[in-house]
Amino acid sequence: MERLRIGVIGAGLIAQVEHIPNLLGLVDKFELIGITDPSATARKFVGEHFGVPAHEGIEPLFAARPDAIVVASPDPFHTDTVLAALEAGIHVFCEKPLCYSPGEADAIIKARDDAKRVVQVGYMKRFDPSYEAALDLLPAGGEGLLYISVEINDPDSWPFVAHHPQHRGDDVAPSLIEEGRERQARQVREALGLELEGADFKGFTGAFSSSLVHDINAVHGMLDRMGIAAGEVVDARIFAGGEAASGTVGLPGADALWHMVHLAVRELAEFRERISLYFADSVIELVFPSPYLNHQQTELHVQRSTGHRLEKTLVRNGFEEGYIRELESFWSSVVEGARVRNTVEDARRDQQLICELGRRAAQKPGKG
């Protein structure tokens, strides 16, 4: 079996808690040859804790000729890192969001096709066993679909990663931090065609592009299974000082609505994420645990009734971990030529909808 020589760009929380240990665990498929991060203390931690060479920049890693890389750097650096890897002939697994604009996605698509390399986006929910079981329950054509609800309240990661050995680098050069801010502002401006500030900027880059992007991708997958296309944005809001965002999208093929909301509740050690699909005769609902709690089952609830008789079913579909399964799928796409499950085109569609939501939210009356 062919092992891929792979590197990780970025040694932040997602890399330390998920990607690095998962790659090391998949020893039959991957050889982790190096990690890069601008923080000297983060490099020291991952080098000592995981026993892997750690570099400040990508040049030494690329010089080691990896077959593939995992991009887990801050969001504004994703596009340039992906393009650089493709130019070097390297396969890419990139954390979400892949980019902020459809235009950036188009540039990646061209580079991917020119390089004839695999690019997969890190939407692990598509590999959740309960999500896959839910897909099998969806009616063809979306018959009877009335409403889709996405609801998230999230304190961020702190209650769910405290038991993991970790180090958050706080020694990144101020000039690089400022470069990241400037990149992000430019990319958002180009994506939306307008200047966002304050809460609108925070809500677009955080609640929409960093959180709800996962659920948008998951719902798009469900709509695809039913043969339904998302329609126009009906409404969008950014509120709670940018800590929360909501959006409503029409589903004209089903005469239905899709509503989503993300709310950061920073001081509450509770995470809840639900995707609920309401049909004329049933409800199919996924309740996700915190993504940092590995091998915790997502609950799949199905409600149906016959007359006054209501039946509630809890479906269990194994304890496999989505973060691991997505890496296995990436390996299979590179080595065996398997279909890429989360493509750049998928990410482009997700981000195009997020841009429409962001513009709608920013252009509410009284917002200038």
C-alpha positions in Angstrom: 0.0 0.0 0.0 1.4 3.4 -1.0 2.1 5.8 1.8 1.9 9.5 1.1 4.6 11.8 2.3 2.6 14.7 3.8 3.2 17.9 5.6 1.0 20.2 7.7 1.0 24.0 7.2 0.0 25.7 10.4 0.3 24.3 13.9 -2.7 25.8 15.6 -5.5 24.1 17.5 -7.1 22.1 14.7 -3.7 20.8 13.7 -2.6 19.9 17.2 -5.9 18.3 18.3 -7.0 16.7 15.0 -4.8 16.6 11.9 -1.4 15.9 13.3 -2.4 13.0 15.7 -4.8 11.6 13.0 -2.1 11.6 10.4 0.3 9.9 12.8 -2.4 7.3 13.6 -3.0 6.6 9.9 0.6 5.2 9.6 -0.3 2.8 6.9 -1.4 5.7 4.6 0.7 8.7 5.6 4.2 9.6 6.5 4.2 13.0 8.3 7.5 14.6 7.2 7.1 18.1 8.6 5.0 20.9 10.1 5.3 24.6 9.6 4.3 27.5 11.7 5.5 31.1 12.3 5.4 30.7 16.1 8.6 29.4 17.6 6.9 28.2 20.7 4.2 26.3 18.7 7.0 24.7 16.6 8.8 23.7 19.8 5.7 22.1 21.2 4.7 20.1 18.1 8.3 19.1 17.5 8.7 17.7 21.0 5.2 16.4 21.5 4.8 14.7 18.1 8.4 14.1 17.2 8.0 15.7 13.8 10.4 18.3 12.2 8.9 21.8 12.5 9.9 24.7 10.2 9.1 28.4 10.3 8.2 28.7 6.6 6.9 26.4 3.8 10.2 26.4 1.8 12.0 23.7 3.8 8.9 21.6 3.8 8.4 21.9 0.0 12.1 21.2 -0.4 11.5 17.8 1.2 9.2 17.0 -1.7 6.0 16.0 0.0 3.3 14.3 -2.0 0.6 16.2 -0.2 0.0 18.9 2.4 -2.7 19.8 4.9 -3.4 23.5 5.0 -4.4 24.5 8.5 -3.0 28.0 8.5 -5.2 31.1 9.3 -8.0 31.6 6.8 -6.6 34.6 4.9 -3.5 32.6 3.9 -5.4 29.6 2.5 -5.6 30.6 -1.1 -2.0 31.6 -1.6 -0.8 28.4 0.2 -3.0 26.2 -1.9 -1.9 27.8 -5.1 1.8 27.6 -4.1 1.4 23.9 -3.4 -0.3 23.2 -6.7 2.4 25.1 -8.5 4.9 22.8 -6.8 2.9 19.7 -7.9 1.6 18.9 -4.4 -1.8 17.5 -3.6 -3.8 19.6 -1.1 -6.2 19.0 1.7 -7.3 22.5 2.9 -9.3 23.3 6.0 -12.5 25.4 5.6 -13.1 28.0 4.5 -11.1 27.3 1.4 -11.3 31.0 0.5 -13.7 34.0 0.8 -14.7 34.5 -2.8 -15.9 32.5 -5.8 -13.1 34.2 -7.7 -10.4 32.8 -5.5 -12.1 29.4 -5.9 -12.0 29.8 -9.7 -8.2 30.4 -9.5 -7.7 27.3 -7.4 -9.8 25.2 -9.8 -7.7 26.3 -12.8 -4.4 25.7 -10.9 -5.7 22.2 -9.7 -6.7 21.3 -13.3 -3.4 22.5 -14.7 -1.4 20.6 -12.1 -3.6 17.5 -12.3 -3.6 17.3 -8.6 -6.3 16.5 -5.9 -7.7 19.4 -3.8 -10.1 18.4 -1.0 -11.8 20.8 1.4 -12.0 19.9 5.1 -15.8 19.5 5.6 -15.7 16.5 8.0 -19.5 16.4 8.5 -19.8 14.8 5.1 -18.0 11.8 6.6 -20.0 11.6 9.8 -21.7 8.1 9.8 -24.9 9.6 11.1 -24.9 12.2 8.3 -24.5 9.5 5.8 -27.4 7.5 7.4 -29.6 10.7 7.2 -28.9 10.9 3.5 -30.3 7.5 3.0 -33.6 8.5 4.7 -34.2 11.6 2.4 -37.0 11.2 -0.1 -36.3 11.5 -3.8 -37.3 14.9 -5.1 -37.7 16.2 -1.6 -41.3 15.1 -1.5 -43.2 16.8 1.3 -40.2 19.0 2.4 -41.4 22.1 4.3 -38.5 23.6 6.2 -34.8 23.1 7.0 -33.5 24.5 10.3 -29.8 24.9 11.3 -29.2 26.1 14.8 -25.8 26.4 16.6 -24.8 27.8 20.0 -21.1 27.5 20.6 -18.7 28.7 23.3 -15.8 28.1 20.9 -13.4 25.3 21.7 -12.3 25.9 25.3 -14.5 23.4 27.2 -13.7 20.6 24.8 -10.0 20.8 24.3 -8.7 21.4 27.8 -7.9 17.7 28.2 -5.6 17.7 25.1 -1.9 18.6 25.3 -1.7 21.8 23.3 0.1 25.1 23.0 -1.3 28.3 21.4 1.6 30.3 20.0 1.5 33.9 21.1 4.9 34.9 19.7 4.0 35.5 16.0 5.6 38.6 14.6 3.3 41.6 14.7 4.1 42.3 11.1 2.7 38.9 10.0 -0.4 39.4 12.2 -0.9 42.8 10.4 -0.4 41.1 7.0 -3.1 38.6 7.9 -5.5 41.4 8.8 -4.8 43.3 5.6 -5.2 40.1 3.5 -8.5 39.3 5.2 -9.8 42.8 4.7 -8.8 42.8 1.0 -10.2 39.3 0.4 -13.5 40.2 2.0 -13.8 43.5 0.1 -13.1 41.7 -3.2 -15.6 38.9 -2.3 -18.5 41.2 -1.4 -17.8 44.2 -3.5 -18.1 46.4 -0.4 -16.2 47.4 2.7 -17.2 45.6 5.9 -16.4 47.0 9.3 -16.9 46.1 12.9 -19.7 43.6 13.6 -20.4 43.0 10.0 -16.8 42.1 9.2 -16.7 39.9 12.3 -19.9 38.1 11.5 -19.0 37.5 7.9 -15.6 36.1 8.6 -16.6 34.2 11.8 -20.2 33.2 12.2 -20.8 32.8 8.5 -17.5 31.8 6.9 -15.9 29.9 9.8 -18.9 28.3 11.5 -22.0 28.1 9.4 -20.0 27.2 6.3 -19.9 23.6 7.7 -23.7 23.4 7.9 -24.2 25.1 4.6 -22.0 22.5 3.0 -23.9 19.7 4.8 -27.3 21.0 3.8 -26.1 21.5 0.2 -25.3 17.8 0.3 -28.7 16.9 1.5 -30.4 19.1 -1.1 -28.2 17.4 -3.8 -29.4 14.0 -2.6 -33.0 15.1 -2.9 -32.5 16.9 -6.3 -33.3 20.3 -4.9 -31.4 23.5 -5.6 -31.1 26.4 -3.2 -32.8 29.6 -4.4 -32.4 33.2 -3.4 -31.5 34.6 -0.1 -34.7 35.8 1.6 -33.1 37.5 4.6 -29.8 37.7 6.5 -28.7 39.3 9.8 -25.5 39.8 11.7 -26.2 40.7 15.3 -24.9 40.4 18.9 -21.9 42.5 18.0 -20.9 40.2 15.2 -21.0 37.1 17.5 -24.1 35.8 15.7 -25.5 35.6 12.2 -28.6 34.2 10.6 -29.9 33.6 7.1 -32.9 32.4 5.3 -32.8 30.9 1.8 -35.7 29.9 -0.4 -36.0 26.4 -1.8 -38.3 27.0 -4.7 -38.1 23.4 -6.0 -39.8 22.3 -2.8 -41.8 25.4 -1.9 -39.8 25.4 1.4 -37.5 27.6 3.4 -34.0 27.0 4.9 -33.1 29.0 8.0 -29.8 29.0 9.7 -28.4 30.7 12.8 -25.1 30.7 14.7 -24.7 32.2 18.1 -21.5 32.4 20.1 -22.2 32.0 23.8 -18.7 32.4 25.1 -19.2 31.8 28.8 -21.5 28.8 28.5 -19.7 25.4 28.4 -22.3 23.9 26.1 -22.3 23.2 22.4 -25.4 22.4 20.4 -25.6 22.0 16.7 -28.8 20.8 15.0 -29.8 20.3 11.4 -33.5 19.5 11.2 -35.6 18.7 8.1 -39.3 19.0 8.4 -41.5 17.0 6.0 -45.2 16.8 5.7 -45.2 13.4 7.6 -41.9 13.3 9.4 -38.9 15.1 10.9 -35.3 14.0 10.3 -32.8 15.7 12.7 -29.1 15.5 13.3 -27.7 16.7 16.7 -23.9 17.1 16.5 -21.5 17.0 19.5 -18.6 19.5 19.6 -16.3 18.7 16.7 -13.4 18.5 19.1 -14.9 15.5 20.9 -13.7 12.6 18.8 -15.7 9.4 18.3 -18.8 10.9 19.9 -21.9 9.8 18.0 -24.0 12.4 16.2 -27.6 11.6 17.1 -29.9 11.0 14.2 -33.5 11.3 15.3 -36.5 10.4 13.1 -40.1 11.2 14.1 -43.1 9.8 12.2 -46.7 9.4 13.1 -49.8 7.3 12.2 -52.9 9.1 13.4 -52.3 9.8 17.1 -49.4 7.3 17.3 -46.1 9.2 17.3 -42.9 7.1 16.9 -39.5 8.6 17.7 -36.5 6.6 16.5 -32.8 7.1 17.4 -30.5 5.8 14.7 -27.0 4.8 15.6 -24.5 4.2 12.9 -21.1 3.5 14.4 -18.3 5.4 16.1 -16.1 6.2 13.2 -14.5 9.7 13.3 -15.3 12.2 10.5 -11.9 13.9 10.8 -10.1 10.5 10.3 -12.5 9.4 7.5 -11.9 12.6 5.5 -8.1 12.0 5.6 -8.7 8.4 4.5 -10.8 9.6 1.6 -8.2 12.1 0.6 -5.6 9.3 0.5 -7.9 7.2 -1.6 -8.5 10.1 -4.1 -4.7 10.7 -4.5 -3.5 7.1 -4.5 -6.5 5.1 -6.0 -8.2 7.8 -8.0 -11.4 7.7 -6.0 -13.9 10.5 -6.4 -13.1 13.6 -4.3 -16.0 14.1 -1.9 -15.5 17.7 -1.0 -14.3 19.5 -4.1 -13.3 23.1 -4.8 -16.5 23.4 -6.7 -18.5 22.4 -3.6 -16.6 25.0 -1.5 -17.2 27.6 -4.2 -21.0 27.1 -4.1 -20.9 27.3 -0.3 -18.9 30.5 -0.3 -21.0 32.1 -3.0 -24.1 31.6 -0.8 -22.2 33.0 2.2 -21.2 36.1 0.1 -24.9 36.6 -0.8 -25.8 36.3 2.9 -23.0 38.7 3.9 -24.1 41.3 1.4 -27.7 41.1 2.4 -26.8 41.4 6.1 -24.5 44.4 5.5 -27.0 46.3 3.4 -29.8 46.3 5.9 -31.4 49.7 6.3 -29.3 52.0 8.5 -26.0 50.2 7.7 -24.8 52.7 5.1 
